[in-house]
Amino acid sequence: MNSFEFQNPTRILFGAGMADQLGEQVKSGGWKTVLLVYGGGSIKKMGLYDRVISQLQQVGAKIVELPGVEPNPRVTTVRKGIDLCREEGVDLILAVGGGSVLDAAKAVAVGVPYEGDVWDFLIRKAQIQGALPLGTVLTLSATGSEMNGNSVITNWEENLKKAFGSIHAFPKFSILDPTLTYSVPADQTVNGIVDMMSHVFEQYFSSTPDTPLQERLCESILQTVIENGEIALMEPTNYAARANIMLCGTYALNGGMISVGMQNDWATHMIEHEVSAIYDIAHAAGLAILFPNWMKYVYRERIDRFVQFAVRVWQVDPNGKSDEEIALAGIEATRAYFSRIGAPTRLADMGIGEEQLNRMATETVRFGTVGSFKPLNEQDVKAILQMSL
Ligand SMILES: NC(=O)c1ccc[n+]([C@@H]2O[C@H](COP(=O)([O-])OP(=O)(O)OC[C@H]3O[C@@H](n4cnc5c(N)ncnc54)[C@H](O)[C@@H]3O)[C@@H](O)[C@H]2O)c1
């Protein structure tokens, strides 16, 4: 295990009815002017918008709104939010929605005190030095954005989707009420399941030795998601299943808590960002397609980890099988699960062909090789994309 530092400053309020604690949170923080950030209107359909507004009004907060945050949020929307904060003297940003809304709100938060253009943070031209405080009410279990400092933003003028991570961007508080996810449709529930499993994969497939606790944490999250994901898809209002998935999503990408002292990979995410920067597909759809192919491309680097994955997570019976056969059975079980819950398995399923493969591969390695389990160069990335066609 490597030495590490770990800090996670986000306060979590988890459980049925916790959305009604919002007013109290705002009041106790002493915040007076709130930028309410939300998406295309699902929070209005589910009655959450009214619940949020009435609580903010009750505590006397002035409300400024940034509606219409896109799935795969855009830097143009973030810039609008930054302008609003400056014009209105906002002192709390409140994101109500899924990962896209939370990520956009984080980018607004870090952009307000910065004199240059917020996109500078995404292309690593500037370092984040501070942020406005951020609170969140999560409506979709997937990204872990509710308890980490990451944000993924798309720039359509340049066809780029880039991420930043900063201690300044962790929410001050996040309200996780599983009942708010009852209305999440089946396809988005599937995306969430794939996303959180992918986050664990990026941390679990590591070459750092002697990390048994971290490995078991990863394996238990994967098993819990696998079991409860299928239940939530059959019974969308099953509280236990929705709550378990929600907690898994938060743990899966929690500022690195489950993989402290381990080198992470993240190559597959880097590749996916370039796919969805060009094709605007759901992030998780890209991950479901790419991950089994990444696994097939790299498993020989450390076959023991893939054998452990197959046996512990997918209960592959090792008797009479070679390590190679066990590892491949685990990868196949992953692909079969994604397929069973309705995730896409090929880029062709999303209407994506060979045309932009070179560009995606080049852009993925813009800052050098990606990943650490097996560092991937442009040719490797292209090979994985080709396997995914
Ligand atoms: N910050 C991170 O750590 C991190 C990690 C992974 C991915 N991401 C990014 O997050 C984004 C995806 O976020 P996401 O997967 O949470 O999805 P999302 O926020 O894009 O939402 C997907 C859709 O679900 C709808 N929705 C949300 N809650 C709903 C509800 N309760 N009922 C009905 N519909 C609802 C939204 O309106 C939207 O149309 C991508 O841009 C991805 O790159 C961020």
The ligand as an SDF file (V2000), in Angstrom:
LIG
                    3D

 44 48  0  0  0  0  0  0  0  0999 V2000
  -18.4000   14.5260  -11.0330 N   0  0  0  0  0  0  0  0  0  0  0  0
  -18.0970   13.2470  -11.1620 C   0  0  0  0  0  0  0  0  0  0  0  0
  -17.4050   12.6820  -10.3240 O   0  0  0  0  0  0  0  0  0  0  0  0
  -18.6070   12.5020  -12.3450 C   0  0  0  0  0  0  0  0  0  0  0  0
  -18.3840   11.1260  -12.4330 C   0  0  0  0  0  0  0  0  0  0  0  0
  -18.9130   10.4500  -13.5070 C   0  0  0  0  0  0  0  0  0  0  0  0
  -19.6160   11.1110  -14.4870 C   0  0  0  0  0  0  0  0  0  0  0  0
  -19.8030   12.4590  -14.4120 N   0  0  0  0  0  0  0  0  0  0  0  0
  -20.5660   13.2140  -15.4210 C   0  0  0  0  0  0  0  0  0  0  0  0
  -21.9070   13.3110  -14.9480 O   0  0  0  0  0  0  0  0  0  0  0  0
  -22.7960   13.4190  -16.0640 C   0  0  0  0  0  0  0  0  0  0  0  0
  -23.8920   12.3760  -15.9780 C   0  0  0  0  0  0  0  0  0  0  0  0
  -24.5940   12.5260  -14.7830 O   0  0  0  0  0  0  0  0  0  0  0  0
  -25.7450   11.5010  -14.3620 P   0  0  0  0  0  0  0  0  0  0  0  0
  -25.3850   10.1520  -14.8130 O   0  0  0  0  0  0  0  0  0  0  0  0
  -26.0240   11.7010  -12.9270 O   0  0  0  0  0  0  0  0  0  0  0  0
  -26.9790   11.9090  -15.2600 O   0  0  0  0  0  0  0  0  0  0  0  0
  -27.5910   13.3490  -15.6180 P   0  0  0  0  0  0  0  0  0  0  0  0
  -27.4420   14.2780  -14.4960 O   0  0  0  0  0  0  0  0  0  0  0  0
  -27.0220   13.7520  -16.9460 O   0  0  0  0  0  0  0  0  0  0  0  0
  -29.1470   13.0270  -15.7720 O   0  0  0  0  0  0  0  0  0  0  0  0
  -29.5930   12.1720  -16.7840 C   0  0  0  0  0  0  0  0  0  0  0  0
  -31.0760   12.4040  -17.0360 C   0  0  0  0  0  0  0  0  0  0  0  0
  -31.8390   11.9490  -15.9300 O   0  0  0  0  0  0  0  0  0  0  0  0
  -32.8130   12.9220  -15.5960 C   0  0  0  0  0  0  0  0  0  0  0  0
  -33.1290   12.7950  -14.1710 N   0  0  0  0  0  0  0  0  0  0  0  0
  -32.3230   13.1050  -13.1220 C   0  0  0  0  0  0  0  0  0  0  0  0
  -32.9430   12.8150  -11.9650 N   0  0  0  0  0  0  0  0  0  0  0  0
  -34.1760   12.3270  -12.2890 C   0  0  0  0  0  0  0  0  0  0  0  0
  -35.2810   11.8530  -11.5120 C   0  0  0  0  0  0  0  0  0  0  0  0
  -35.2380   11.7910  -10.1780 N   0  0  0  0  0  0  0  0  0  0  0  0
  -36.3770   11.4360  -12.1840 N   0  0  0  0  0  0  0  0  0  0  0  0
  -36.4310   11.4610  -13.5390 C   0  0  0  0  0  0  0  0  0  0  0  0
  -35.4080   11.8850  -14.3190 N   0  0  0  0  0  0  0  0  0  0  0  0
  -34.2950   12.3090  -13.6970 C   0  0  0  0  0  0  0  0  0  0  0  0
  -32.1740   14.2320  -15.9750 C   0  0  0  0  0  0  0  0  0  0  0  0
  -33.1450   15.2130  -16.1940 O   0  0  0  0  0  0  0  0  0  0  0  0
  -31.4350   13.8650  -17.2500 C   0  0  0  0  0  0  0  0  0  0  0  0
  -32.2660   13.9700  -18.3690 O   0  0  0  0  0  0  0  0  0  0  0  0
  -21.9340   13.2550  -17.3180 C   0  0  0  0  0  0  0  0  0  0  0  0
  -21.6270   14.5220  -17.8580 O   0  0  0  0  0  0  0  0  0  0  0  0
  -20.6790   12.5830  -16.7730 C   0  0  0  0  0  0  0  0  0  0  0  0
  -19.5500   12.8190  -17.6040 O   0  0  0  0  0  0  0  0  0  0  0  0
  -19.3250   13.1430  -13.3330 C   0  0  0  0  0  0  0  0  0  0  0  0
  1  2  1  0
  2  3  2  0
  2  4  1  0
  4  5  1  0
  4 44  2  0
  5  6  2  0
  6  7  1  0
  7  8  2  0
  8  9  1  0
  8 44  1  0
  9 10  1  0
  9 42  1  0
 10 11  1  0
 11 12  1  0
 11 40  1  0
 12 13  1  0
 13 14  1  0
 14 15  2  0
 14 16  1  0
 14 17  1  0
 17 18  1  0
 18 19  2  0
 18 20  1  0
 18 21  1  0
 21 22  1  0
 22 23  1  0
 23 24  1  0
 23 38  1  0
 24 25  1  0
 25 26  1  0
 25 36  1  0
 26 27  1  0
 26 35  1  0
 27 28  2  0
 28 29  1  0
 29 30  1  0
 29 35  2  0
 30 31  1  0
 30 32  2  0
 32 33  1  0
 33 34  2  0
 34 35  1  0
 36 37  1  0
 36 38  1  0
 38 39  1  0
 40 41  1  0
 40 42  1  0
 42 43  1  0
M  CHG  2   8   1  16  -1
M  END
$$$$
